[in-house]
């Protein structure tokens, strides 16, 4: 998954690049203006929206699943307690 840049210059560049790509796609669609192009564009937009929504729901479910999971510190304390209870070998 793509992440936003950390600098203002990077964010501005990403925004301008996305705007240019969007304008190029709109111009391409206008040039080839026909029902097939607009239907394809609608399918791509709807498909993207469905995939983004599905991905976000899956991520939320994954986060919810791991909410009560023990942390590494919890497991480490458990191991240390378990090691303390073992009978030393003679």
N, CA, C and O atoms as a MOPAC input file, in Angstrom:
PM7 MOZYME 1SCF
protein

 N      0.83500 1    -1.16700 1     0.00000 1
 C      0.00000 1     0.00000 1     0.00000 1
 C      0.88500 1     1.23600 1     0.00000 1
 O      1.91100 1     1.27300 1     0.67900 1
 N      0.49200 1     2.23500 1    -0.75300 1
 C      1.28200 1     3.45200 1    -0.85600 1
 C      1.07900 1     4.31900 1     0.38600 1
 O      0.00300 1     4.33000 1     0.98300 1
 N      2.11900 1     5.03200 1     0.75500 1
 C      2.05400 1     5.93500 1     1.89300 1
 C      2.38200 1     7.34300 1     1.42900 1
 O      3.10200 1     7.53600 1     0.44900 1
 N      1.84200 1     8.32700 1     2.14500 1
 C      2.12500 1     9.70900 1     1.82800 1
 C      3.56400 1    10.03400 1     2.18900 1
 O      4.09700 1     9.49300 1     3.15800 1
 N      4.20200 1    10.91400 1     1.42100 1
 C      5.55900 1    11.35800 1     1.76500 1
 C      5.55400 1    12.12600 1     3.08700 1
 O      4.51100 1    12.62100 1     3.51400 1
 N      6.71200 1    12.22500 1     3.73000 1
 C      6.80400 1    12.86800 1     5.02800 1
 C      7.06800 1    14.36600 1     4.93700 1
 O      6.90600 1    15.07300 1     5.93100 1
 N      7.46400 1    14.86200 1     3.78500 1
 C      7.78100 1    16.28500 1     3.65800 1
 C      6.65500 1    17.01600 1     2.93700 1
 O      5.85100 1    16.41700 1     2.22300 1
 N      6.62200 1    18.32900 1     3.14600 1
 C      5.61400 1    19.16200 1     2.47200 1
 C      5.86200 1    19.14300 1     0.96700 1
 O      4.91800 1    19.07400 1     0.17900 1
 N      7.11900 1    19.20200 1     0.57500 1
 C      7.45900 1    19.17000 1    -0.84900 1
 C      7.01000 1    17.85100 1    -1.47700 1
 O      6.49400 1    17.84000 1    -2.59400 1
 N      7.20500 1    16.74200 1    -0.76400 1
 C      6.77400 1    15.43800 1    -1.26700 1
 C      5.26400 1    15.34800 1    -1.38700 1
 O      4.74400 1    14.80900 1    -2.36400 1
 N      4.55300 1    15.88200 1    -0.38100 1
 C      3.08700 1    15.89000 1    -0.44200 1
 C      2.58800 1    16.73300 1    -1.60900 1
 O      1.65800 1    16.33900 1    -2.31300 1
 N      3.20700 1    17.89200 1    -1.81200 1
 C      2.81200 1    18.76500 1    -2.92200 1
 C      3.07400 1    18.07900 1    -4.26200 1
 O      2.24100 1    18.13800 1    -5.16700 1
 N      4.22700 1    17.43200 1    -4.38500 1
 C      4.55700 1    16.72100 1    -5.62000 1
 C      3.56100 1    15.59100 1    -5.87900 1
 O      3.10800 1    15.42100 1    -7.01000 1
 N      3.21400 1    14.81500 1    -4.84400 1
 C      2.26100 1    13.71700 1    -5.01200 1
 C      0.88600 1    14.25100 1    -5.41700 1
 O      0.21700 1    13.66400 1    -6.26800 1
 N      0.46500 1    15.35900 1    -4.81000 1
 C     -0.82500 1    15.94900 1    -5.14100 1
 C     -0.85200 1    16.45700 1    -6.57700 1
 O     -1.81700 1    16.21100 1    -7.30000 1
 N      0.19500 1    17.16200 1    -6.99700 1
 C      0.26100 1    17.68600 1    -8.36800 1
 C      0.31700 1    16.53700 1    -9.37200 1
 O     -0.33100 1    16.59000 1   -10.41800 1
 N      1.08500 1    15.50600 1    -9.05600 1
 C      1.17300 1    14.35100 1    -9.95000 1
 C     -0.18400 1    13.65200 1   -10.08800 1
 O     -0.57800 1    13.27800 1   -11.19300 1
 N     -0.88900 1    13.47800 1    -8.98500 1
 C     -2.21300 1    12.85800 1    -9.04000 1
 C     -3.18300 1    13.72600 1    -9.83800 1
 O     -4.00200 1    13.20700 1   -10.59600 1
 N     -3.09200 1    15.03700 1    -9.67000 1
 C     -3.95900 1    15.95200 1   -10.41100 1
 C     -3.68000 1    15.87900 1   -11.90800 1
 O     -4.61000 1    15.85900 1   -12.71300 1
 N     -2.40900 1    15.83900 1   -12.28200 1
 C     -2.05100 1    15.73300 1   -13.69600 1
 C     -2.53100 1    14.42200 1   -14.30800 1
 O     -3.02700 1    14.40500 1   -15.43400 1
 N     -2.38600 1    13.33400 1   -13.57700 1
 C     -2.86100 1    12.04000 1   -14.07900 1
 C     -4.37700 1    12.05700 1   -14.24900 1
 O     -4.90400 1    11.56000 1   -15.24400 1
 N     -5.07200 1    12.63100 1   -13.27300 1
 C     -6.53100 1    12.71600 1   -13.35900 1
 C     -6.95800 1    13.55800 1   -14.55900 1
 O     -7.87000 1    13.17400 1   -15.29000 1
 N     -6.31000 1    14.69400 1   -14.76400 1
 C     -6.64500 1    15.53200 1   -15.91400 1
 C     -6.34300 1    14.83000 1   -17.23400 1
 O     -7.10600 1    14.95500 1   -18.19300 1
 N     -5.24000 1    14.09400 1   -17.28800 1
 C     -4.91200 1    13.34900 1   -18.50300 1
 C     -5.96100 1    12.27300 1   -18.77800 1
 O     -6.35000 1    12.06700 1   -19.92700 1
 N     -6.41900 1    11.59200 1   -17.73800 1
 C     -7.45300 1    10.57800 1   -17.92900 1
 C     -8.76800 1    11.19000 1   -18.39700 1
 O     -9.44800 1    10.62600 1   -19.25400 1
 N     -9.12400 1    12.33200 1   -17.84200 1
 C    -10.36300 1    12.99500 1   -18.26700 1
 C    -10.24200 1    13.44100 1   -19.72300 1
 O    -11.18200 1    13.26800 1   -20.49900 1
 N     -9.10800 1    14.00700 1   -20.10200 1
 C     -8.92100 1    14.42100 1   -21.48800 1
 C     -8.96700 1    13.21900 1   -22.43700 1
 O     -9.54700 1    13.29400 1   -23.52000 1
 N     -8.35600 1    12.12700 1   -22.02300 1
 C     -8.38300 1    10.90800 1   -22.83100 1
 C     -9.81200 1    10.39700 1   -22.99500 1
 O    -10.20300 1     9.96000 1   -24.07700 1
 N    -10.58800 1    10.45500 1   -21.91000 1
 C    -11.97600 1    10.00600 1   -21.98000 1
 C    -12.81400 1    10.92000 1   -22.86900 1
 O    -13.69900 1    10.44600 1   -23.58100 1
 N    -12.54400 1    12.22300 1   -22.83500 1
 C    -13.29500 1    13.16400 1   -23.67200 1
 C    -12.96500 1    12.94100 1   -25.14900 1
 O    -13.84500 1    12.98400 1   -26.00800 1
 N    -11.67500 1    12.70100 1   -25.42800 1
 C    -11.26400 1    12.47200 1   -26.81700 1
 C    -11.93000 1    11.21500 1   -27.36600 1
 O    -12.41200 1    11.21100 1   -28.49900 1
 N    -11.95900 1    10.18100 1   -26.59000 1
 C    -12.57500 1     8.93100 1   -27.03500 1
 C    -14.03200 1     8.84300 1   -26.59600 1
 O    -14.58300 1     7.75100 1   -26.45200 1
 N    -14.63800 1     9.98000 1   -26.38900 1
 C    -15.97200 1    10.05400 1   -25.81500 1
 C    -16.94400 1     9.10900 1   -26.50200 1
 O    -17.34100 1     9.29700 1   -27.65200 1
 N    -17.29700 1     8.11400 1   -25.76200 1
 C    -18.26400 1     7.13600 1   -26.21800 1
 C    -18.76600 1     6.35800 1   -25.01500 1
 O    -18.18100 1     6.43600 1   -23.93500 1
 N    -19.82600 1     5.62100 1   -25.19000 1
 C    -20.40600 1     4.90900 1   -24.04600 1
 C    -19.45400 1     3.86000 1   -23.45300 1
 O    -19.47300 1     3.61100 1   -22.24800 1
 N    -18.63000 1     3.25200 1   -24.29900 1
 C    -17.71400 1     2.22900 1   -23.78200 1
 C    -16.68000 1     2.84400 1   -22.84000 1
 O    -16.35800 1     2.26600 1   -21.80100 1
 N    -16.16300 1     4.01500 1   -23.20700 1
 C    -15.16100 1     4.68000 1   -22.36700 1
 C    -15.77000 1     5.09800 1   -21.03900 1
 O    -15.16900 1     4.87300 1   -19.98800 1
 N    -16.94200 1     5.69900 1   -21.06700 1
 C    -17.56800 1     6.15300 1   -19.82900 1
 C    -17.99500 1     4.97400 1   -18.96800 1
 O    -17.89200 1     5.03600 1   -17.74300 1
 N    -18.46700 1     3.90900 1   -19.58500 1
 C    -18.83800 1     2.71500 1   -18.81300 1
 C    -17.59600 1     2.09100 1   -18.18900 1
 O    -17.63100 1     1.66000 1   -17.03600 1
 N    -16.50900 1     2.03800 1   -18.93400 1
 C    -15.26300 1     1.49100 1   -18.38700 1
 C    -14.75600 1     2.34300 1   -17.23200 1
 O    -14.30600 1     1.81800 1   -16.21400 1
 N    -14.83100 1     3.64800 1   -17.39400 1
 C    -14.40000 1     4.55500 1   -16.33400 1
 C    -15.26200 1     4.37500 1   -15.08700 1
 O    -14.74300 1     4.38600 1   -13.97100 1
 N    -16.55600 1     4.21100 1   -15.26300 1
 C    -17.45800 1     3.99100 1   -14.12900 1
 C    -17.14000 1     2.66600 1   -13.43600 1
 O    -17.15100 1     2.58700 1   -12.20700 1
 N    -16.85800 1     1.63500 1   -14.22000 1
 C    -16.51500 1     0.32900 1   -13.63600 1
 C    -15.21100 1     0.42400 1   -12.84000 1
 O    -15.10200 1    -0.14900 1   -11.75600 1
 N    -14.23700 1     1.13800 1   -13.36900 1
 C    -12.95600 1     1.29100 1   -12.66400 1
 C    -13.15300 1     2.05800 1   -11.36100 1
 O    -12.59600 1     1.67600 1   -10.33200 1
 N    -13.92800 1     3.12200 1   -11.39000 1
 C    -14.16400 1     3.92000 1   -10.18700 1
 C    -14.92100 1     3.10500 1    -9.14600 1
 O    -14.54300 1     3.09100 1    -7.97500 1
 N    -15.97900 1     2.43200 1    -9.56100 1
 C    -16.74700 1     1.62400 1    -8.60800 1
 C    -15.93100 1     0.45600 1    -8.07400 1
 O    -16.00000 1     0.13600 1    -6.88700 1
 N    -15.15800 1    -0.18000 1    -8.94800 1
 C    -14.30400 1    -1.28100 1    -8.49500 1
 C    -13.26400 1    -0.81800 1    -7.49400 1
 O    -12.99300 1    -1.50900 1    -6.51300 1
 N    -12.67900 1     0.34600 1    -7.73400 1
 C    -11.70400 1     0.89400 1    -6.79400 1
 C    -12.35200 1     1.19700 1    -5.44800 1
 O    -11.78100 1     0.90400 1    -4.39800 1
 N    -13.54700 1     1.78300 1    -5.48300 1
 C    -14.24700 1     2.09800 1    -4.23600 1
 C    -14.56700 1     0.82500 1    -3.45200 1
 O    -14.42600 1     0.79500 1    -2.23000 1
 N    -14.99500 1    -0.21800 1    -4.15000 1
 C    -15.30400 1    -1.48700 1    -3.47600 1
 C    -14.05000 1    -2.10000 1    -2.87700 1
 O    -14.07600 1    -2.57400 1    -1.74100 1
 N    -12.95800 1    -2.09900 1    -3.61900 1
 C    -11.71800 1    -2.68400 1    -3.10700 1
 C    -11.16500 1    -1.90100 1    -1.91900 1
 O    -10.67500 1    -2.49600 1    -0.96000 1
 N    -11.24000 1    -0.57900 1    -1.97400 1
 C    -10.76500 1     0.23300 1    -0.84600 1
 C    -11.61800 1    -0.01700 1     0.38600 1
 O    -11.09000 1    -0.15900 1     1.48900 1
 N    -12.94000 1    -0.07100 1     0.20600 1
 C    -13.83300 1    -0.33300 1     1.33500 1
 C    -13.57200 1    -1.71400 1     1.92300 1
 O    -13.52400 1    -1.87100 1     3.14300 1
 N    -13.40300 1    -2.70800 1     1.07000 1
 C    -13.12600 1    -4.07000 1     1.54200 1
 C    -11.79900 1    -4.14200 1     2.29800 1
 O    -11.69800 1    -4.80700 1     3.33000 1
 N    -10.79000 1    -3.45500 1     1.77900 1
 C     -9.48800 1    -3.44900 1     2.42700 1
 C     -9.56700 1    -2.77300 1     3.79900 1
 O     -8.97100 1    -3.26100 1     4.75900 1
 N    -10.28800 1    -1.66800 1     3.90100 1
 C    -10.42100 1    -0.97100 1     5.18300 1
 C    -11.19300 1    -1.80700 1     6.19000 1
 O    -10.83600 1    -1.83700 1     7.36800 1
 N    -12.24200 1    -2.48400 1     5.74600 1
 C    -12.99000 1    -3.36000 1     6.66800 1
 C    -12.13500 1    -4.52200 1     7.14000 1
 O    -12.18600 1    -4.89400 1     8.31300 1
 N    -11.35100 1    -5.09800 1     6.24100 1
 C    -10.46400 1    -6.19500 1     6.62700 1
 C     -9.41200 1    -5.71400 1     7.62000 1
 O     -9.09500 1    -6.41900 1     8.57900 1
 N     -8.87000 1    -4.52300 1     7.39800 1
 C     -7.87300 1    -3.97600 1     8.32200 1
 C     -8.49100 1    -3.70400 1     9.68500 1
 O     -7.86000 1    -3.95500 1    10.71200 1
 N     -9.72600 1    -3.19000 1     9.70600 1
 C    -10.40600 1    -2.93000 1    10.98200 1
 C    -10.68900 1    -4.24000 1    11.71800 1
 O    -10.53200 1    -4.31300 1    12.93700 1
 N    -11.10500 1    -5.27000 1    10.98700 1
 C    -11.35100 1    -6.56900 1    11.61000 1
 C    -10.05500 1    -7.16700 1    12.14100 1
 O    -10.04600 1    -7.78200 1    13.20700 1
 N     -8.96800 1    -6.99000 1    11.40900 1
 C     -7.67200 1    -7.49300 1    11.85600 1
 C     -7.22100 1    -6.77400 1    13.12500 1
 O     -6.71600 1    -7.40500 1    14.05400 1
 N     -7.40200 1    -5.45700 1    13.16200 1
 C     -7.04100 1    -4.69500 1    14.35700 1
 C     -7.89900 1    -5.09900 1    15.54700 1
 O     -7.40700 1    -5.19200 1    16.67100 1
 N     -9.17200 1    -5.33700 1    15.29700 1
 C    -10.06700 1    -5.76000 1    16.37400 1
 C     -9.68500 1    -7.13800 1    16.89700 1
 O     -9.78900 1    -7.39400 1    18.09600 1
 N     -9.24900 1    -8.01700 1    16.02100 1
 C     -8.83100 1    -9.35200 1    16.41800 1
 C     -7.59400 1    -9.29700 1    17.30500 1
 O     -7.47500 1   -10.05600 1    18.26600 1
 N     -6.68100 1    -8.40200 1    16.97900 1
 C     -5.43100 1    -8.31200 1    17.73000 1
 C     -5.52300 1    -7.40600 1    18.95000 1
 O     -4.52700 1    -7.23400 1    19.65300 1
 N     -6.69100 1    -6.81800 1    19.22500 1
 C     -6.82400 1    -5.87400 1    20.33100 1
 C     -6.53500 1    -6.53900 1    21.67600 1
 O     -5.90700 1    -5.92300 1    22.53800 1
 N     -6.97800 1    -7.77600 1    21.87500 1
 C     -6.78100 1    -8.45800 1    23.14800 1
 C     -5.61100 1    -9.42500 1    23.12600 1
 O     -5.41600 1   -10.17400 1    24.08400 1
 N     -4.83500 1    -9.42700 1    22.06600 1
 C     -3.70400 1   -10.33700 1    21.97100 1
 C     -2.61500 1    -9.91500 1    22.95200 1
 O     -2.42200 1    -8.72300 1    23.19000 1
 N     -1.90400 1   -10.88500 1    23.52100 1
 C     -0.83700 1   -10.51600 1    24.46000 1
 C      0.32900 1    -9.84700 1    23.73500 1
 O      0.64700 1   -10.17200 1    22.59100 1
 N      0.94700 1    -8.91400 1    24.43100 1
 C      2.10300 1    -8.23600 1    23.84800 1
 C      3.34500 1    -9.08800 1    24.06000 1
 O      3.30300 1   -10.09400 1    24.76900 1
 N      4.44200 1    -8.68700 1    23.44800 1
 C      5.68900 1    -9.41900 1    23.60600 1
 C      6.14400 1    -9.38000 1    25.06500 1
 O      6.67800 1   -10.36400 1    25.57700 1
 N      5.93300 1    -8.24600 1    25.73200 1
 C      6.29400 1    -8.14000 1    27.15000 1
 C      5.50900 1    -9.11300 1    28.00500 1
 O      6.06200 1    -9.70400 1    28.93200 1
 N      4.21900 1    -9.29400 1    27.70900 1
 C      3.40300 1   -10.26100 1    28.46000 1
 C      3.93900 1   -11.66900 1    28.28600 1
 O      4.05500 1   -12.42400 1    29.25100 1
 N      4.26500 1   -12.01700 1    27.05400 1
 C      4.77800 1   -13.36400 1    26.77900 1
 C      6.12800 1   -13.55800 1    27.45400 1
 O      6.39600 1   -14.62800 1    28.00000 1
 N      6.97800 1   -12.54300 1    27.42600 1
 C      8.29500 1   -12.63900 1    28.04800 1
 C      8.17600 1   -12.83200 1    29.55500 1
 O      8.89400 1   -13.65200 1    30.12700 1
 N      7.28000 1   -12.09100 1    30.20800 1
 C      7.05500 1   -12.28000 1    31.65500 1
 C      6.55900 1   -13.68700 1    31.95000 1
 O      6.96700 1   -14.29700 1    32.93800 1
 N      5.67900 1   -14.20500 1    31.09800 1
 C      5.16800 1   -15.56100 1    31.28700 1
 C      6.29500 1   -16.58300 1    31.17400 1
 O      6.37200 1   -17.51400 1    31.97500 1
 N      7.15900 1   -16.41300 1    30.19300 1
 C      8.29100 1   -17.33100 1    30.02800 1
 C      9.21100 1   -17.28700 1    31.23700 1
 O      9.67000 1   -18.32300 1    31.71800 1
 N      9.48000 1   -16.07000 1    31.73000 1
 C     10.37400 1   -15.94500 1    32.89000 1
 C      9.75800 1   -16.60500 1    34.12400 1
 O     10.47200 1   -17.26300 1    34.88100 1
 N      8.46300 1   -16.44600 1    34.34200 1
 C      7.78900 1   -17.11900 1    35.46600 1
 C      7.87100 1   -18.62200 1    35.29800 1
 O      8.10900 1   -19.35200 1    36.26000 1
 N      7.67300 1   -19.08300 1    34.06500 1
 C      7.71500 1   -20.51400 1    33.80000 1
 C      9.11900 1   -21.06100 1    34.05800 1
 O      9.27300 1   -22.15000 1    34.61300 1
 N     10.14000 1   -20.30500 1    33.65400 1
 C     11.52200 1   -20.73700 1    33.89400 1
 C     11.84000 1   -20.76600 1    35.37900 1
 O     12.59100 1   -21.63200 1    35.82800 1
 N     11.28500 1   -19.83700 1    36.15400 1
 C     11.53400 1   -19.79800 1    37.59700 1
 C     10.90800 1   -20.99800 1    38.31200 1
 O     11.39500 1   -21.42200 1    39.36000 1
 N      9.83500 1   -21.54100 1    37.74700 1
 C      9.14500 1   -22.66700 1    38.39300 1
 C      9.79300 1   -24.01500 1    38.10600 1
 O      9.50500 1   -25.00200 1    38.78400 1
 N     10.65100 1   -24.05700 1    37.12100 1
 C     11.27900 1   -25.33200 1    36.79200 1
 C     12.23600 1   -25.77500 1    37.88500 1
 O     12.90800 1   -24.95300 1    38.50900 1
 N     12.29300 1   -27.07700 1    38.10900 1
 C     13.17900 1   -27.63900 1    39.12300 1
 C     14.58800 1   -27.71800 1    38.52400 1
 O     14.77900 1   -28.29800 1    37.45500 1
 N     15.56600 1   -27.13600 1    39.21200 1
 C     16.91100 1   -27.17600 1    38.65900 1
 C     17.45300 1   -28.60900 1    38.58700 1
 O     17.16800 1   -29.42500 1    39.46400 1
 N     18.20600 1   -28.90300 1    37.57900 1
 C     18.78300 1   -30.24500 1    37.41800 1
 C     19.95500 1   -30.41800 1    38.39100 1
 O     20.71400 1   -29.48200 1    38.63900 1
 N     20.08900 1   -31.63700 1    38.93800 1
 C     21.17600 1   -31.87700 1    39.90500 1
 C     22.32800 1   -32.51700 1    39.27900 1
 O     23.32400 1   -32.78700 1    39.94900 1

